[in-house]
């Protein structure tokens, strides 16, 4: 069979997967071709592309005829088609790998599912007592009363007495996995077969104990009830007053009872959980007050006060808000809005609040919250990932980064999503650029939908540094990818835009234009960029700067071919200018 498989010649034509399933169902699984009754029919479909014909209906027909279908997708195989073909449950029948080099890992899984072997019957297992099979393996067990040794094969008798796993009061006699109890000399075993009872001398009736007679070996002694002490005659009992003797730790009041005490507190105090110390009754903490803002406690009483920016009314309970905008020099350029005990400034539509929190300005010093979703999949490759990091730093250079200005967060994704740094971690462009260059390349898959979900639910949360929505600070997401997403992007691309996030998309190489346009905000011509190779992404970075700050733009900028003559000349001129600026800077 292996020789026959190795001699198969690829057809090297289209991808008619539905036709293949139909052929197997109608031609392969027939008696003339060797199909056997009452033997499971199993099909394993291996494909690296999207079917060119319909597969859902013929796959349903095959499954209804009892054929179990496994679907293995390689590289850019279509997940929806795999799930349409495979038998349920999908987690057992649908597999996806990045390349044919990794497909061998499914061999053992198919072997376990289809070709189980009873190793207890067909191998020298070496188990001393019991061998129990499992798929592709076995393990040894022992009879009741025995435990498996460290060699995993031989058994040892369980000595419950030696292990202390018994409830004999005095003597334990062991047998494999069991035990019996016995008593020392002078004792007898009780009906429970566990405890022992000493010979009871008190039962002879010749003692004169005031409270209790306690038998001991070869005699007895008198014992007093709890809260009493035995006097010198060894028979009479007297009540113990611990409060009178000062043998208590009550903070305030001690109430005595024979051999014991309880603590209590003075009026206006409550007994703590330790039942000893006392705490003044705090009506404020217990919510037994009617103060509007601040409650100041005293034992069994309270007074009311107000927060900063408020005054206490004549009823000594409620507070009135002070109009800060009309009582202080707020310095707002456009409009001052009161908040409890404070105020904040807002700007007219089309302008944004500047770093001083008072003046208004246009985009050059505008505040934005920018989250970069960067594809770190295997197809990007390490040398290109370094170009991507330089691209990110070009974008950062165009922004006015500060704690109160623009904030930048960086998220890398592949088969999983990782926040490299949130919006509130770095407050200068230099810090952000240094952190970007330290980011490690992840490799593996391309889960763009998962990355969008992470951005929406985590990256733009206030806990990770996003400013509150009522501050009207623009939220911008930028997706950079070089390939097709391996999961669905529709749901969270839509939710991101519905949440007011402006979405930019940058595609390189084999990135799918339809996916990027679906993610990008409208009009897509403004927010979607594409280039054939990584060497041209620096030009895209310049265009992005213009789109984030439209007032600086002089019109749409075409992404030029980086290998064209005029582009090379522009690149050389820009490089020389940058070197001159760097030289002057270091000379100064």
C-alpha positions, 0 to 999 in steps of 0.5 A: 500500500505504501509503495502504491501511495508513493507512486501516485502522480499529482493531477496538477489541475483544479480543486474539484473537492465536491466531485472527489467526495461524489467519486468516493461515495459512488465508486470507491465505497462499493463492493466491487472496489473492496468495500466491506459490510459492517466496516466503517467507511472513513474519508480523509480530505487534504486540501490547500485551497478553496473548492471550485465546486459545491461541497456542502450538499455532497458532503451531507449526502456522504455523511448520511450514508455513514461515511466519516469525513476528516478535513485537513487544511494546509496553508490558505485552505478555506476554513468554512469549506473544511467545516462544511465537509467534515463530520461533527464534532469539528474539533475532532474532524477539522484540522488546519496547518500552515504548511505541508511540512507540519501535516505529519503531526496528524498521523498519530491522531488518525492512528489513535482514532482508526487503528487501536491496538490492545497492547495488553494482549499483543505485547509483553506488558510485564504487569504482575497482576492486572494489565489495562489497555488504552489507545496505543498504550497500556498501564498496570493495575493491582488487585484490591489490597495492593498498590502499584510500585514505582516500576509501574508493574509490580505490586506491594501489599497495602499495610494500612496499619503502617500507613496510619490509615486505621482508627484502632485506639490501641493495637492494629493488626494488618492484612493486605488492604485491611486491618483488625483492632485489639487492646492492651492488657487491662483493656477490652475491645468495645462493640465497635471493634475499634475502641478499648475500655478500661476496667471501671473501678468507679462502678464498684460504688465505693468512692465519695467524689463530689462530682465525677469518678474517673477510673484509672488502671488499678484505681480511680480519682475524682474530677470536677465538672467544667468551671470548678476546681478540686480541693485538697481533700481530692473529693470536694469541688468549688466554682471558679470565678475567673473575673474575680481572680483577674484571669480574663482579657476583657477590655471593658466588662467581664461577666463571670460563670463557673470556670468561664467568662464572657466580655461586654462593652460599655454603652456606646460601644460594640463587642468586636469579633474577638469577643474581647475588645470593644469598638465605638459604634460608628453610625457612619460606617453602618450607613445609619446616617442621612448625610448627603456626602461626608459623615464624620463619626463619634461614638454613637453619633455623627456630624455631616460635612461636604466634599471640596467644591460644596457647602453644607446647607442649614439642615446640616445634612445636604450640600450645595454645589459651588459654581467653579466656572464662575468663582475661579479663574478657569482659563478655558479658551472656549467653554468651561463646564462644571464637575462636582468640586472642579471643572474642565474645558471643552473646544468647539467642533473641529478643534481639540483640547491641547496639552494645557487642558485649556486652549484649543487647536487643530490637528498638528497638536491634536490628541488621539488614542492610536492602537497599532495592530501589527501582523507578526505571522510566519509569512512576514519573516524576520527581516521584513518585521524589522521594516514594519517596526521602522514603519511604525516609528515613522508613524510615531514621528508624525504624532504629538506624543505626550501624557495629555496629547497623543497616546500610542499602544502596540498589539502584535498578533499571529495565532494569538494576540499579545499587547506589547505595550498599552496606551498608558505605558509610554509618554514620549515618542522616544520611549515608544520608538525604543519599545517598538524596536525591542518587540520580538517577532511572534511567527505562526498564524494570522488571526486578524479577527481575534486581534480586532476583538482584543483591540475593541475589548481591551486596548481601547479600555480606560484601564489600558489608557484610553481617554473617556469617550466624553473627552471626545479624543479620537480613537484610531486603529491601524491594522498592518498585515501581509496575508489572509486572515485565518478567522472571521473579521466581519463581526469585530470590524463592524463593531469597531467602527460602530464604537467610533474607532477610525480604522486604517488598514495597510496591506502588503504582498498577499494581503486580501484587499476585500478584507482590508476594505471591510475593516477600513473606515469610509471612504476606504480610499482614504483609510486603505493602503496597499503595496506589493512589497515591504520596501515601499511601506515607508511611503505609506507612512508618509501618507498616513501622516497626512490622513491623520492630519487632513489640514496638512494634506494638499490632496491625495498622495499616490503610493509610488513604485519604490523601484521606479527611477523617480522614487529612487531619486526622491529616496536619495534626496530625502536620505541626504537631507536627513543625514545633513540634519543629523550632522548639524544636530550632533555638531551643535 
